[in-house]
Amino acid sequence: GGGRGRDDEEPDCNVYVGGLAPQVDDGMCRSMFAPFGDIVSVNVIRDKMTGQSKCFAFVVFARPQMAQAAIQNMNNKFLDGKTLQVRLKNSDRGGGGGGGGPPGGGGAPPWARGGGPGGPPGGFGG
């Protein structure tokens, strides 16, 4: 035991839960995941305008192994006619950073380079 005090929300404890039925609220979500360990927080994401559930939530467990147990038991579970997607919120870590933007072009594209305005007309011969 021992160790440092609780860090600000360990990333390996934060579980994304997608595919929830629209009527699932924080309490229902908590009771779905309570068997896997101590839950620090449950946050069903809702539309700010309508208050309707967006059908996904984040569940933060006290320990990473609890989060893993929840993922192993609940991912791809068929519930209310929908399939749950359960994974670590930061499951993309370990992957490289995002690719750079497109390579820089050299100034304007050829078609934009058209000729400049014509010079003044020549004088009349005498």
ABEGO torsion letter per residue (X at the ends): XEEBBBBBGBAAABBBBBGBBAABBAAAAAAAAAAAEBBABBBBBBBAAAGBBAGBBBBBBABAAAAAAAAAAABGBBBGGBBBBBBBAAAABGBBBBBBBBBBBBEBBAAAABBBBBBBBBBBBX
